[in-house]
Amino acid sequence: MSVLFISDIHLGERFPEREKIKKEKLSAFLEMAAGSASRLFVVGDLFDFWFEYKHAVPKGHLNIILKLSQLHENGTELSYITGNHDFWLGDFLASEVGFKIYRDQLDIELDGKRVHIIHGDGLAKKDRGYRVLKKVLRNRLNIFLYRLLSPDLGIPFAKFVSGRSRGHTQKRPKEIFLEEYRQYARKKLDAGYDAVIMAHTHVPEEISFDNGIYLNTGDWIENFTYVEFSEGRFKLKKWD
C-alpha cells in the first residue's frame, strides 16, 4: 500500500471547462487511491475557497466530497494540511468526511523516515504583507463577524477575492520564489528530516540532496501531479 500527497486542486474556480476536466481527473485519481493507498494527504488548497457557516458550506463539490468519504470508509486515512485558500476550515470535513485536520504543517514518520509536510504560504521573504493578513483573517472575532454576512453574499465575495489572490501569486518571478522554497527544504533536511514535502508554488519539483529529498506536489490546474511514497521511496508522479 502506498501513501499519496496531493495539493492545489482549487475546486470551485471560475472556469467551467477547466473545472470539468479537473473534477474528472481527480475523481479517477481517488478511485485509484481507493485500491492502493493506506493514507492520503491533501497538502492544502483542495478548494479555491472554503468557509463554513453554522448551517451552510460552499456548494458544487458534492461528488468529490462523497468520493473522499467513501475512501475513508474503505480504510484510507485522510489528512489535511491547510493552505492559504482553506485555512477557514471548520469541522465539516472532519466530522462528515473523516479528515484529520492539521493547521499549517505536520511532522510525521513513514517507514522510519522523518517527513516534514507544509503547504508553504507565507514562507517567501516578499510575503511579509500576507503573513500579517493571515493573522487578521484567522482572528476568531473577524471570522465571527464575517459569518454575520449571508452565505449568498459572503461566499461569492470571498471566491472573487480568492481568485484575485491566486492571480497575484502567479505573477511573481518564479525562480526567486522557487529557490526560497528549496532553501527552506535544505534547512529542514539539515535539521534531520529525510524528506520535505511542500506545495503552494504550483510547480512540481523533485530534488535529491545529499541528506534527503525535497518534493513539491505541484497542482491540479495545469500539471496534475502528486507524490507517492511506496516501498520506502518518494516519487513525483503525473496523473495521466
Contacts in CASP RR format, 6 or more apart in sequence:
PFRMAT RR
TARGET T0000
AUTHOR 0000-0000-0000
METHOD contacts of the structure
MODEL  1
MSVLFISDIHLGERFPEREKIKKEKLSAFLEMAAGSASRLFVVGDLFDFW
FEYKHAVPKGHLNIILKLSQLHENGTELSYITGNHDFWLGDFLASEVGFK
IYRDQLDIELDGKRVHIIHGDGLAKKDRGYRVLKKVLRNRLNIFLYRLLS
PDLGIPFAKFVSGRSRGHTQKRPKEIFLEEYRQYARKKLDAGYDAVIMAH
THVPEEISFDNGIYLNTGDWIENFTYVEFSEGRFKLKKWD
1 36 0 8 1.000
1 37 0 8 1.000
1 38 0 8 1.000
2 36 0 8 1.000
2 37 0 8 1.000
2 38 0 8 1.000
2 228 0 8 1.000
2 229 0 8 1.000
2 230 0 8 1.000
3 37 0 8 1.000
3 38 0 8 1.000
3 39 0 8 1.000
3 40 0 8 1.000
3 41 0 8 1.000
3 110 0 8 1.000
3 228 0 8 1.000
3 229 0 8 1.000
3 230 0 8 1.000
4 33 0 8 1.000
4 37 0 8 1.000
4 39 0 8 1.000
4 40 0 8 1.000
4 41 0 8 1.000
4 226 0 8 1.000
4 227 0 8 1.000
4 228 0 8 1.000
4 229 0 8 1.000
5 40 0 8 1.000
5 41 0 8 1.000
5 43 0 8 1.000
5 117 0 8 1.000
5 197 0 8 1.000
5 215 0 8 1.000
5 217 0 8 1.000
5 226 0 8 1.000
5 227 0 8 1.000
5 228 0 8 1.000
5 229 0 8 1.000
6 29 0 8 1.000
6 40 0 8 1.000
6 41 0 8 1.000
6 42 0 8 1.000
6 43 0 8 1.000
6 217 0 8 1.000
6 220 0 8 1.000
6 226 0 8 1.000
6 227 0 8 1.000
7 42 0 8 1.000
7 43 0 8 1.000
7 44 0 8 1.000
7 45 0 8 1.000
7 46 0 8 1.000
7 119 0 8 1.000
7 199 0 8 1.000
7 200 0 8 1.000
7 217 0 8 1.000
7 218 0 8 1.000
7 219 0 8 1.000
8 44 0 8 1.000
8 45 0 8 1.000
8 199 0 8 1.000
8 200 0 8 1.000
8 202 0 8 1.000
8 217 0 8 1.000
8 218 0 8 1.000
8 219 0 8 1.000
8 220 0 8 1.000
8 221 0 8 1.000
9 22 0 8 1.000
9 26 0 8 1.000
9 45 0 8 1.000
9 46 0 8 1.000
9 47 0 8 1.000
9 219 0 8 1.000
9 220 0 8 1.000
9 221 0 8 1.000
10 45 0 8 1.000
10 47 0 8 1.000
10 48 0 8 1.000
10 85 0 8 1.000
10 166 0 8 1.000
10 219 0 8 1.000
10 220 0 8 1.000
10 221 0 8 1.000
11 19 0 8 1.000
11 22 0 8 1.000
11 23 0 8 1.000
11 26 0 8 1.000
11 46 0 8 1.000
11 47 0 8 1.000
11 48 0 8 1.000
11 60 0 8 1.000
11 61 0 8 1.000
11 64 0 8 1.000
12 19 0 8 1.000
12 47 0 8 1.000
12 48 0 8 1.000
12 49 0 8 1.000
12 58 0 8 1.000
12 60 0 8 1.000
12 61 0 8 1.000
12 159 0 8 1.000
13 19 0 8 1.000
13 22 0 8 1.000
13 48 0 8 1.000
13 163 0 8 1.000
13 221 0 8 1.000
14 159 0 8 1.000
14 163 0 8 1.000
18 221 0 8 1.000
22 220 0 8 1.000
22 221 0 8 1.000
23 63 0 8 1.000
23 64 0 8 1.000
25 220 0 8 1.000
25 224 0 8 1.000
25 239 0 8 1.000
26 64 0 8 1.000
26 220 0 8 1.000
27 63 0 8 1.000
27 64 0 8 1.000
27 67 0 8 1.000
28 239 0 8 1.000
29 226 0 8 1.000
29 239 0 8 1.000
30 64 0 8 1.000
30 67 0 8 1.000
30 68 0 8 1.000
30 71 0 8 1.000
31 67 0 8 1.000
33 40 0 8 1.000
33 71 0 8 1.000
33 76 0 8 1.000
34 70 0 8 1.000
34 71 0 8 1.000
34 74 0 8 1.000
34 76 0 8 1.000
35 74 0 8 1.000
37 71 0 8 1.000
37 76 0 8 1.000
38 75 0 8 1.000
38 76 0 8 1.000
38 77 0 8 1.000
39 76 0 8 1.000
39 77 0 8 1.000
39 78 0 8 1.000
39 79 0 8 1.000
40 71 0 8 1.000
40 76 0 8 1.000
40 77 0 8 1.000
40 78 0 8 1.000
40 79 0 8 1.000
41 79 0 8 1.000
41 80 0 8 1.000
41 81 0 8 1.000
41 117 0 8 1.000
41 197 0 8 1.000
42 78 0 8 1.000
42 79 0 8 1.000
42 80 0 8 1.000
42 81 0 8 1.000
42 99 0 8 1.000
43 81 0 8 1.000
43 83 0 8 1.000
43 117 0 8 1.000
43 118 0 8 1.000
43 119 0 8 1.000
43 197 0 8 1.000
43 198 0 8 1.000
43 199 0 8 1.000
43 217 0 8 1.000
44 80 0 8 1.000
44 81 0 8 1.000
44 82 0 8 1.000
44 83 0 8 1.000
44 85 0 8 1.000
44 86 0 8 1.000
44 119 0 8 1.000
44 199 0 8 1.000
44 200 0 8 1.000
45 83 0 8 1.000
45 84 0 8 1.000
45 85 0 8 1.000
45 86 0 8 1.000
45 119 0 8 1.000
45 199 0 8 1.000
45 200 0 8 1.000
46 80 0 8 1.000
46 86 0 8 1.000
47 58 0 8 1.000
47 61 0 8 1.000
47 85 0 8 1.000
47 86 0 8 1.000
48 85 0 8 1.000
48 159 0 8 1.000
48 162 0 8 1.000
48 163 0 8 1.000
48 166 0 8 1.000
49 58 0 8 1.000
49 85 0 8 1.000
49 86 0 8 1.000
49 155 0 8 1.000
49 158 0 8 1.000
49 159 0 8 1.000
49 162 0 8 1.000
49 163 0 8 1.000
50 57 0 8 1.000
50 58 0 8 1.000
50 85 0 8 1.000
50 86 0 8 1.000
50 88 0 8 1.000
50 89 0 8 1.000
51 57 0 8 1.000
51 58 0 8 1.000
51 88 0 8 1.000
51 146 0 8 1.000
51 154 0 8 1.000
51 155 0 8 1.000
51 158 0 8 1.000
52 88 0 8 1.000
52 89 0 8 1.000
52 90 0 8 1.000
52 91 0 8 1.000
52 92 0 8 1.000
53 147 0 8 1.000
53 151 0 8 1.000
54 147 0 8 1.000
56 151 0 8 1.000
57 92 0 8 1.000
58 155 0 8 1.000
58 159 0 8 1.000
65 96 0 8 1.000
65 97 0 8 1.000
68 78 0 8 1.000
68 97 0 8 1.000
68 99 0 8 1.000
69 96 0 8 1.000
69 97 0 8 1.000
69 98 0 8 1.000
71 78 0 8 1.000
72 78 0 8 1.000
72 97 0 8 1.000
72 98 0 8 1.000
72 99 0 8 1.000
77 100 0 8 1.000
78 97 0 8 1.000
78 98 0 8 1.000
78 99 0 8 1.000
78 100 0 8 1.000
79 99 0 8 1.000
79 100 0 8 1.000
79 102 0 8 1.000
79 106 0 8 1.000
80 89 0 8 1.000
80 93 0 8 1.000
80 99 0 8 1.000
80 100 0 8 1.000
80 101 0 8 1.000
80 102 0 8 1.000
81 102 0 8 1.000
81 104 0 8 1.000
81 105 0 8 1.000
81 106 0 8 1.000
81 117 0 8 1.000
81 118 0 8 1.000
81 119 0 8 1.000
82 89 0 8 1.000
82 101 0 8 1.000
82 102 0 8 1.000
82 103 0 8 1.000
82 104 0 8 1.000
82 119 0 8 1.000
83 104 0 8 1.000
83 119 0 8 1.000
83 120 0 8 1.000
83 121 0 8 1.000
83 199 0 8 1.000
83 200 0 8 1.000
84 119 0 8 1.000
84 121 0 8 1.000
84 122 0 8 1.000
84 130 0 8 1.000
84 134 0 8 1.000
84 165 0 8 1.000
84 200 0 8 1.000
85 162 0 8 1.000
85 165 0 8 1.000
85 166 0 8 1.000
87 103 0 8 1.000
87 134 0 8 1.000
87 137 0 8 1.000
87 138 0 8 1.000
88 137 0 8 1.000
88 138 0 8 1.000
88 143 0 8 1.000
89 101 0 8 1.000
90 101 0 8 1.000
93 99 0 8 1.000
93 101 0 8 1.000
94 100 0 8 1.000
94 101 0 8 1.000
104 118 0 8 1.000
104 119 0 8 1.000
105 116 0 8 1.000
105 117 0 8 1.000
105 118 0 8 1.000
105 119 0 8 1.000
106 116 0 8 1.000
106 117 0 8 1.000
106 118 0 8 1.000
107 114 0 8 1.000
107 115 0 8 1.000
107 116 0 8 1.000
107 117 0 8 1.000
107 193 0 8 1.000
108 114 0 8 1.000
108 115 0 8 1.000
108 117 0 8 1.000
109 115 0 8 1.000
110 229 0 8 1.000
110 232 0 8 1.000
111 229 0 8 1.000
111 232 0 8 1.000
112 194 0 8 1.000
113 194 0 8 1.000
113 195 0 8 1.000
113 232 0 8 1.000
114 192 0 8 1.000
114 193 0 8 1.000
114 194 0 8 1.000
114 195 0 8 1.000
115 193 0 8 1.000
115 194 0 8 1.000
115 195 0 8 1.000
115 196 0 8 1.000
115 197 0 8 1.000
116 188 0 8 1.000
116 193 0 8 1.000
116 195 0 8 1.000
116 196 0 8 1.000
116 197 0 8 1.000
117 196 0 8 1.000
117 197 0 8 1.000
117 198 0 8 1.000
118 196 0 8 1.000
118 197 0 8 1.000
118 198 0 8 1.000
118 199 0 8 1.000
119 198 0 8 1.000
119 199 0 8 1.000
119 200 0 8 1.000
120 181 0 8 1.000
120 198 0 8 1.000
120 199 0 8 1.000
120 200 0 8 1.000
121 127 0 8 1.000
121 130 0 8 1.000
121 134 0 8 1.000
121 200 0 8 1.000
122 130 0 8 1.000
122 131 0 8 1.000
122 134 0 8 1.000
123 180 0 8 1.000
123 181 0 8 1.000
123 184 0 8 1.000
123 200 0 8 1.000
124 172 0 8 1.000
124 177 0 8 1.000
124 180 0 8 1.000
124 181 0 8 1.000
125 180 0 8 1.000
126 172 0 8 1.000
136 142 0 8 1.000
137 143 0 8 1.000
146 154 0 8 1.000
149 157 0 8 1.000
170 202 0 8 1.000
174 201 0 8 1.000
174 203 0 8 1.000
177 201 0 8 1.000
178 201 0 8 1.000
178 203 0 8 1.000
178 205 0 8 1.000
181 198 0 8 1.000
181 200 0 8 1.000
181 201 0 8 1.000
181 216 0 8 1.000
182 205 0 8 1.000
182 207 0 8 1.000
182 214 0 8 1.000
184 196 0 8 1.000
184 198 0 8 1.000
185 196 0 8 1.000
185 198 0 8 1.000
185 207 0 8 1.000
185 209 0 8 1.000
185 214 0 8 1.000
186 209 0 8 1.000
186 214 0 8 1.000
188 196 0 8 1.000
189 195 0 8 1.000
189 196 0 8 1.000
189 209 0 8 1.000
189 211 0 8 1.000
189 212 0 8 1.000
189 213 0 8 1.000
189 214 0 8 1.000
190 211 0 8 1.000
192 211 0 8 1.000
193 212 0 8 1.000
194 212 0 8 1.000
194 213 0 8 1.000
195 212 0 8 1.000
195 213 0 8 1.000
195 214 0 8 1.000
195 215 0 8 1.000
195 234 0 8 1.000
196 213 0 8 1.000
196 214 0 8 1.000
196 215 0 8 1.000
197 215 0 8 1.000
197 216 0 8 1.000
197 217 0 8 1.000
197 227 0 8 1.000
197 234 0 8 1.000
198 214 0 8 1.000
198 215 0 8 1.000
198 216 0 8 1.000
198 217 0 8 1.000
199 216 0 8 1.000
199 217 0 8 1.000
199 218 0 8 1.000
201 216 0 8 1.000
201 218 0 8 1.000
202 218 0 8 1.000
202 219 0 8 1.000
202 221 0 8 1.000
202 222 0 8 1.000
202 223 0 8 1.000
203 216 0 8 1.000
203 218 0 8 1.000
203 223 0 8 1.000
204 216 0 8 1.000
204 217 0 8 1.000
204 218 0 8 1.000
204 219 0 8 1.000
204 223 0 8 1.000
204 225 0 8 1.000
204 236 0 8 1.000
204 238 0 8 1.000
205 214 0 8 1.000
205 215 0 8 1.000
205 216 0 8 1.000
205 218 0 8 1.000
205 236 0 8 1.000
206 213 0 8 1.000
206 214 0 8 1.000
206 215 0 8 1.000
206 216 0 8 1.000
206 234 0 8 1.000
206 235 0 8 1.000
206 236 0 8 1.000
207 213 0 8 1.000
207 214 0 8 1.000
207 215 0 8 1.000
213 234 0 8 1.000
215 227 0 8 1.000
215 234 0 8 1.000
215 236 0 8 1.000
216 236 0 8 1.000
217 225 0 8 1.000
217 226 0 8 1.000
217 227 0 8 1.000
217 236 0 8 1.000
218 225 0 8 1.000
219 225 0 8 1.000
220 239 0 8 1.000
223 238 0 8 1.000
224 238 0 8 1.000
224 239 0 8 1.000
224 240 0 8 1.000
225 236 0 8 1.000
225 237 0 8 1.000
225 238 0 8 1.000
225 239 0 8 1.000
226 236 0 8 1.000
226 237 0 8 1.000
226 239 0 8 1.000
227 234 0 8 1.000
227 235 0 8 1.000
227 236 0 8 1.000
227 237 0 8 1.000
228 234 0 8 1.000
228 235 0 8 1.000
228 237 0 8 1.000
229 235 0 8 1.000
END
